[in-house]
Amino acid sequence: MKKQYRILIIAVFVLFLLLVRFVSEIGHDITPRDRFRITGIIDGDTIELPGGDRLRLIGIDCPEKGEPYYDSAMLFIEAMTLGKTAGITYSKRRRDRYGRMLGCVYR
């Protein structure tokens, strides 16, 4: 009886974790200040914000690593944003399925 009870509790806990993970809107999101300095470039359409959060630039679809023009896309977004002060306009859907914030960057 104890073993079945433990298995049931573990199963409910795992199900809860899966449900929370696949919810697209979790609640109020902590966001960077209105203006901030971009701290890193992940790839041609993803930048890193202060505190380590990542922002996926909406409306841009750059080549992935190993594809033609990947390096050009990285160099372009780096020249335009890295170390510069910028602002964000967020998408209605605040995060994608990978946990990255979604929005547009403006300077």
C-alpha positions as protocol buffer text, in pm:
chain_id: "A"
residue {
  index: 1
  type: MET
  ca { x: 0 y: 0 z: 0 }
}
residue {
  index: 2
  type: LYS
  ca { x: 281 y: 244 z: 89 }
}
residue {
  index: 3
  type: LYS
  ca { x: 460 y: 176 z: -239 }
}
residue {
  index: 4
  type: GLN
  ca { x: 145 y: 248 z: -444 }
}
residue {
  index: 5
  type: TYR
  ca { x: 89 y: 570 z: -249 }
}
residue {
  index: 6
  type: ARG
  ca { x: 446 y: 686 z: -320 }
}
residue {
  index: 7
  type: ILE
  ca { x: 410 y: 608 z: -691 }
}
residue {
  index: 8
  type: LEU
  ca { x: 84 y: 803 z: -704 }
}
residue {
  index: 9
  type: ILE
  ca { x: 241 y: 1107 z: -534 }
}
residue {
  index: 10
  type: ILE
  ca { x: 539 y: 1099 z: -772 }
}
residue {
  index: 11
  type: ALA
  ca { x: 310 y: 1066 z: -1075 }
}
residue {
  index: 12
  type: VAL
  ca { x: 97 y: 1364 z: -964 }
}
residue {
  index: 13
  type: PHE
  ca { x: 411 y: 1571 z: -901 }
}
residue {
  index: 14
  type: VAL
  ca { x: 557 y: 1489 z: -1244 }
}
residue {
  index: 15
  type: LEU
  ca { x: 225 y: 1570 z: -1412 }
}
residue {
  index: 16
  type: PHE
  ca { x: 213 y: 1904 z: -1230 }
}
residue {
  index: 17
  type: LEU
  ca { x: 567 y: 1989 z: -1347 }
}
residue {
  index: 18
  type: LEU
  ca { x: 481 y: 1903 z: -1707 }
}
residue {
  index: 19
  type: LEU
  ca { x: 165 y: 2114 z: -1700 }
}
residue {
  index: 20
  type: VAL
  ca { x: 350 y: 2416 z: -1559 }
}
residue {
  index: 21
  type: ARG
  ca { x: 629 y: 2379 z: -1817 }
}
residue {
  index: 22
  type: PHE
  ca { x: 393 y: 2382 z: -2116 }
}
residue {
  index: 23
  type: VAL
  ca { x: 183 y: 2682 z: -2011 }
}
residue {
  index: 24
  type: SER
  ca { x: 259 y: 2974 z: -2246 }
}
residue {
  index: 25
  type: GLU
  ca { x: 147 y: 3250 z: -2006 }
}
residue {
  index: 26
  type: ILE
  ca { x: 258 y: 3197 z: -1648 }
}
residue {
  index: 27
  type: GLY
  ca { x: 182 y: 3538 z: -1506 }
}
residue {
  index: 28
  type: HIS
  ca { x: 350 y: 3872 z: -1447 }
}
residue {
  index: 29
  type: ASP
  ca { x: 694 y: 3875 z: -1605 }
}
residue {
  index: 30
  type: ILE
  ca { x: 988 y: 4057 z: -1454 }
}
residue {
  index: 31
  type: THR
  ca { x: 1132 y: 4270 z: -1733 }
}
residue {
  index: 32
  type: PRO
  ca { x: 1442 y: 4483 z: -1766 }
}
residue {
  index: 33
  type: ARG
  ca { x: 1421 y: 4859 z: -1723 }
}
residue {
  index: 34
  type: ASP
  ca { x: 1289 y: 5065 z: -2014 }
}
residue {
  index: 35
  type: ARG
  ca { x: 1646 y: 5135 z: -2128 }
}
residue {
  index: 36
  type: PHE
  ca { x: 1937 y: 4896 z: -2084 }
}
residue {
  index: 37
  type: ARG
  ca { x: 2270 y: 4796 z: -2233 }
}
residue {
  index: 38
  type: ILE
  ca { x: 2276 y: 4478 z: -2444 }
}
residue {
  index: 39
  type: THR
  ca { x: 2531 y: 4241 z: -2291 }
}
residue {
  index: 40
  type: GLY
  ca { x: 2566 y: 3958 z: -2544 }
}
residue {
  index: 41
  type: ILE
  ca { x: 2474 y: 3811 z: -2882 }
}
residue {
  index: 42
  type: ILE
  ca { x: 2348 y: 3453 z: -2890 }
}
residue {
  index: 43
  type: ASP
  ca { x: 2286 y: 3431 z: -3266 }
}
residue {
  index: 44
  type: GLY
  ca { x: 2152 y: 3649 z: -3547 }
}
residue {
  index: 45
  type: ASP
  ca { x: 1807 y: 3686 z: -3392 }
}
residue {
  index: 46
  type: THR
  ca { x: 1864 y: 3640 z: -3016 }
}
residue {
  index: 47
  type: ILE
  ca { x: 2040 y: 3880 z: -2779 }
}
residue {
  index: 48
  type: GLU
  ca { x: 2133 y: 3860 z: -2412 }
}
residue {
  index: 49
  type: LEU
  ca { x: 2006 y: 4118 z: -2165 }
}
residue {
  index: 50
  type: PRO
  ca { x: 2145 y: 4226 z: -1826 }
}
residue {
  index: 51
  type: GLY
  ca { x: 2088 y: 3949 z: -1574 }
}
residue {
  index: 52
  type: GLY
  ca { x: 2128 y: 3675 z: -1836 }
}
residue {
  index: 53
  type: ASP
  ca { x: 1776 y: 3680 z: -1981 }
}
residue {
  index: 54
  type: ARG
  ca { x: 1749 y: 3621 z: -2356 }
}
residue {
  index: 55
  type: LEU
  ca { x: 1536 y: 3815 z: -2603 }
}
residue {
  index: 56
  type: ARG
  ca { x: 1427 y: 3659 z: -2932 }
}
residue {
  index: 57
  type: LEU
  ca { x: 1381 y: 3935 z: -3190 }
}
residue {
  index: 58
  type: ILE
  ca { x: 1040 y: 3900 z: -3352 }
}
residue {
  index: 59
  type: GLY
  ca { x: 1008 y: 3953 z: -3725 }
}
residue {
  index: 60
  type: ILE
  ca { x: 1363 y: 3828 z: -3789 }
}
residue {
  index: 61
  type: ASP
  ca { x: 1456 y: 3475 z: -3899 }
}
residue {
  index: 62
  type: CYS
  ca { x: 1833 y: 3435 z: -3932 }
}
residue {
  index: 63
  type: PRO
  ca { x: 2029 y: 3129 z: -4043 }
}
residue {
  index: 64
  type: GLU
  ca { x: 2116 y: 2876 z: -3775 }
}
residue {
  index: 65
  type: LYS
  ca { x: 2474 y: 2775 z: -3689 }
}
residue {
  index: 66
  type: GLY
  ca { x: 2632 y: 2589 z: -3979 }
}
residue {
  index: 67
  type: GLU
  ca { x: 2402 y: 2745 z: -4242 }
}
residue {
  index: 68
  type: PRO
  ca { x: 2519 y: 2998 z: -4503 }
}
residue {
  index: 69
  type: TYR
  ca { x: 2528 y: 3362 z: -4385 }
}
residue {
  index: 70
  type: TYR
  ca { x: 2514 y: 3270 z: -4015 }
}
residue {
  index: 71
  type: ASP
  ca { x: 2837 y: 3461 z: -3945 }
}
residue {
  index: 72
  type: SER
  ca { x: 2716 y: 3765 z: -4140 }
}
residue {
  index: 73
  type: ALA
  ca { x: 2392 y: 3776 z: -3941 }
}
residue {
  index: 74
  type: MET
  ca { x: 2585 y: 3751 z: -3612 }
}
residue {
  index: 75
  type: LEU
  ca { x: 2826 y: 4029 z: -3711 }
}
residue {
  index: 76
  type: PHE
  ca { x: 2540 y: 4254 z: -3823 }
}
residue {
  index: 77
  type: ILE
  ca { x: 2334 y: 4219 z: -3504 }
}
residue {
  index: 78
  type: GLU
  ca { x: 2654 y: 4258 z: -3298 }
}
residue {
  index: 79
  type: ALA
  ca { x: 2747 y: 4583 z: -3475 }
}
residue {
  index: 80
  type: MET
  ca { x: 2393 y: 4718 z: -3435 }
}
residue {
  index: 81
  type: THR
  ca { x: 2333 y: 4630 z: -3070 }
}
residue {
  index: 82
  type: LEU
  ca { x: 2621 y: 4493 z: -2858 }
}
residue {
  index: 83
  type: GLY
  ca { x: 2717 y: 4730 z: -2577 }
}
residue {
  index: 84
  type: LYS
  ca { x: 2463 y: 4991 z: -2689 }
}
residue {
  index: 85
  type: THR
  ca { x: 2172 y: 5130 z: -2491 }
}
residue {
  index: 86
  type: ALA
  ca { x: 1836 y: 5010 z: -2623 }
}
residue {
  index: 87
  type: GLY
  ca { x: 1470 y: 4969 z: -2536 }
}
residue {
  index: 88
  type: ILE
  ca { x: 1226 y: 4681 z: -2590 }
}
residue {
  index: 89
  type: THR
  ca { x: 875 y: 4664 z: -2725 }
}
residue {
  index: 90
  type: TYR
  ca { x: 736 y: 4328 z: -2611 }
}
residue {
  index: 91
  type: SER
  ca { x: 520 y: 4088 z: -2809 }
}
residue {
  index: 92
  type: LYS
  ca { x: 170 y: 4005 z: -2681 }
}
residue {
  index: 93
  type: ARG
  ca { x: 297 y: 3655 z: -2611 }
}
residue {
  index: 94
  type: ARG
  ca { x: 583 y: 3738 z: -2373 }
}
residue {
  index: 95
  type: ARG
  ca { x: 790 y: 3418 z: -2404 }
}
residue {
  index: 96
  type: ASP
  ca { x: 848 y: 3143 z: -2658 }
}
residue {
  index: 97
  type: ARG
  ca { x: 856 y: 2770 z: -2587 }
}
residue {
  index: 98
  type: TYR
  ca { x: 1227 y: 2791 z: -2499 }
}
residue {
  index: 99
  type: GLY
  ca { x: 1168 y: 3055 z: -2229 }
}
residue {
  index: 100
  type: ARG
  ca { x: 1314 y: 3346 z: -2429 }
}
residue {
  index: 101
  type: MET
  ca { x: 1139 y: 3681 z: -2410 }
}
residue {
  index: 102
  type: LEU
  ca { x: 988 y: 3795 z: -2741 }
}
residue {
  index: 103
  type: GLY
  ca { x: 1010 y: 4154 z: -2864 }
}
residue {
  index: 104
  type: CYS
  ca { x: 1166 y: 4426 z: -3078 }
}
residue {
  index: 105
  type: VAL
  ca { x: 1474 y: 4625 z: -2985 }
}
residue {
  index: 106
  type: TYR
  ca { x: 1500 y: 4994 z: -3064 }
}
residue {
  index: 107
  type: ARG
  ca { x: 1776 y: 5247 z: -3013 }
}
